[in-house]
Amino acid sequence: MHNRRDFLRASASTAAAASLSAAPAPVPAKTMVGIQVGAVSFVDEGTPKALDILQQRGAVNTLFLATFTYGRGIAGRQVPGQPLPDHGRQEYDLDFHGGNYGTVHPQYYHDTAIKPEDTRAPDHGNLDIIAEVLPQAKQRGMKTILWTEDVWRYDIPNIVKLQEVDLHGRPARRLCVNNPYHRNFLLGLVEDYARSYDIDGIMWGSERHGALGIALGSNHGGRGSDPASASCFCEHCEKKARALGQFQFERVRQGYLELEKFVRAGRAGQRPVDGYYVSFWRLLMRYPEILAWEQFWHDGLREIYSAMHARAHQIKPGLQVGWHIWHNNSFSPFYRAQQDLKTIAPSSDFLKMVIYHNCGGERMASYIDSVTANLYGDLPKQDALEFHYHVLNARERSYEQIPFTGLSADYVLRETQRAVLGAAGTSTLIWPGIDIDIPTGDSHSKSTPKGTKDAVLAAFKGGAHGVILSRKYSEMKLANLSGAGDAIRELKLA
């Protein structure tokens, strides 16, 4: 763990070096060029040096500063076991904890069941990374959007009061979108950030789906998911459902118990008499509550979007508030069906559409591995992939190839065009997320400067209003970051 003394020492040394030469000219803010970056990068490299690199290498003019997360996906150094990049401290942070990397102001949190102070990240002592980075970013003409995500630890006192409840009544390792304590915490977090700091915006992301997606494992890495963990069936969801008068709650539960049996049998290689696809639809026809409950969950998520957006704009009307849309949007037709951008647009100043091309091949293959163990079990994996290519309007390589090649720049172009058209007629900005050095398997596709450049060029060719370089600077190689900057300069956007 590094404390404020370590940070100030690093900052002082880099500031002294920076004083020997003029600071780089600010990147013009004509087009948003963002990067996701966590506190540890500024601690390890010093704020002036880190900002120099982001501007010079990536032509970055907007920081997406990771400020609330317990996950390594956007905070901390490189994931242990993956090759360290060519910058930052050359060691893994095996004591990573996560939490809120800003100062917690308890007066903004009401009726949350957990103490907001208990979420303060201990990783860097009492360092408030927002207060440290924000003024230096402003001096350079850079915007700062605080990046928060729905990833928690479950050793926080009283966190069980916010958790989902699974099909068998057990606490799930997710927080419930319909739980008032959870909603109150998120609204408190928004108010805290909006009132306490002169920021430019807030982005929140929830890489989850409802009970149907969980039960089917219809996401990359889903093959190992437990259909019994489908959720949420807590008292808050039941109360809300009964108040709506649209559900027979016991029918919902019974449908998911039958779906659990279907998934378990499929993963055991027990093909139904009439096949997987027909049997799945038979189950939906017998229990339409299965689909209705999935819609119920997504409606709850959109209510959170709307409430967070409204709270932020009530405090500071000029704040840009938007959402990280999960990569599953590129794989699962069920998940994509829920991402109706015109429905989301009224509570979205921007949308970060995850269009990760390099790791996308590995992830798509993993998704196919999962869904061909149940829903699409009648199809060989290549045929299932071709089906998805057709219904998702994709044209990529074979199942055997894509883990090693990744997805193409054409995928970035098509997905950007689709998002721009999906939000047409609204004021919502589309900012594709471009992946740089997101970890993949040892022999699988790796980011390159050219691949990164081509992806950024493709996003703007598709009509993007900006790009967000992802997942986090602390895992990116500098040459690949430069590939993004080369594209921005070639397009004369900086």
C-alpha positions, 0 to 999 in steps of 0.5 A, a space after each residue: 500500500 502506498 500512502 500520501 508521502 509516497 505519492 507526494 515524493 513521486 509527484 515532486 520528482 515528476 513536477 521538477 522534471 516537468 518544470 525544465 520544459 514547457 508543458 504540452 499545449 492542451 489538446 483542443 476539445 473539438 472531439 472527445 478523446 478519453 481514457 480510463 485511468 485509475 488512481 494507481 497510475 498517478 501514484 506510481 508515475 506522478 500526476 504531471 508525468 502521467 498527464 504528459 504521457 496521456 496527452 502526448 501519446 494518446 492525444 487525450 483531452 478527457 480523463 475517465 478517472 476511476 473513482 468508485 470500484 472494487 474491481 481490477 478491471 478499471 482500478 489497480 495495476 496490471 492484473 497479476 500474472 499478466 505482463 507488466 506494461 512499459 510504464 508505472 511501477 514494475 510490480 503487481 499490487 497484490 494488496 489491492 482493495 478498491 472502493 471510493 478513491 475520493 473523499 467520502 462526505 457522509 451528509 449526502 448519503 441517506 438511508 443506505 444501510 451501509 456507512 458510506 465511510 466504510 467504502 473509502 478505498 484504503 489503497 493509497 492512504 488518505 489520498 483524494 485522487 480527485 482533488 489531486 488530479 482535477 486541478 492539474 487536468 484543468 490547467 491543461 484544458 483536460 476534462 475529468 469525468 468520474 468513472 464508477 462501476 457496479 463492482 463491490 466487495 462483500 465484506 463491507 459491514 451490512 452489505 447483505 442488506 443491499 444484495 440480490 437474493 437468488 432462486 434458492 433464497 441465498 444472498 447473491 454476489 450482486 446488488 439489487 437494482 430494486 433495493 432502496 438502500 442500493 438506490 439511495 447509495 448510488 444517489 448519494 454517490 452522485 450527489 457527493 461527487 457533483 457537490 464536492 468537486 468541479 468535475 465535468 461528468 459522471 459515468 456509471 457501468 453495470 456489467 450485468 443482466 437479469 435472471 434469464 441471462 444469468 441462468 443461461 450463462 449468455 455472456 462471455 465466461 458464462 459456461 461456468 455460471 450456476 443457473 441456481 444463482 439466477 436473481 433477483 428474488 428478494 423482498 424488494 423485487 417481490 413487493 414491487 412486482 406485486 404492486 405492479 400487478 403484472 406478475 404471479 410471483 410464484 409462477 416466476 419462481 417456478 419458471 426459473 426452477 424449470 429453467 434451472 433443470 433445463 440448463 443443468 441437463 444441457 450442460 450434462 449433455 442430456 439433449 431434450 427429446 425435441 432438442 434444445 431450442 424447441 424445448 427452450 421455447 416450450 418453457 417460455 410459452 409455458 412460463 412467459 413470466 421468465 421473459 417478463 422477469 428479465 424485462 422487470 430487471 432491466 426496467 429497474 436498471 433504467 430507473 437507476 439511470 434515470 434517477 442518477 441522471 436527474 440527481 446530477 442535473 438537479 445539482 449541476 445542469 451542465 454535468 455530462 452523465 452517461 453509462 458504460 454499455 456492457 460488451 455483451 451487447 456484441 454477443 447476446 441477442 437477448 441482451 442487445 434486445 434490452 439496449 434500445 438506445 432511444 429508450 435509454 437516451 432521455 437519461 443519457 448525455 452520452 453512452 460508452 458503447 463497449 466495442 472492444 475488438 481485440 479481446 472481442 474474438 476471445 470473448 465471442 468464442 467464450 460466449 458461444 461455448 456457453 450458449 451451445 451447452 443449452 439454448 443453441 445446443 442443437 448447433 455445432 459451434 461454428 453454425 451457432 456463431 454464423 447464426 449470431 453473425 447474421 442476427 447481429 449484423 457481423 461479418 467476422 472470422 470462424 470460431 476456431 480463428 477469432 480467439 487468435 485474430 480478435 475482431 476486425 476494425 470493420 466490427 468497430 465500424 459497424 457497431 459504431 454505425 448501429 449505435 449512432 443510428 440507434 440514438 438518431 434524433 436524440 441528443 445522446 453522444 455515442 463514444 465507443 470504447 476501444 480496447 488497448 491491451 485488455 488481457 487475453 489468453 497467452 496465445 490469443 490476439 494481442 493489441 498492436 499499434 496498427 490494430 489500435 489505430 485502425 479501430 479508432 479510425 473505424 469508430 470515427 468513420 462510423 460517426 462516433 462523437 468521441 472515443 474512450 480508450 479502455 480498460 485502464 491506462 495501467 495495463 496499456 503499452 505505450 506504443 499501443 496508446 500511441 496508435 490511438 494518438 496517431 489516428 486522432 492526429 491523422 484525422 486532425 482532431 487534435 
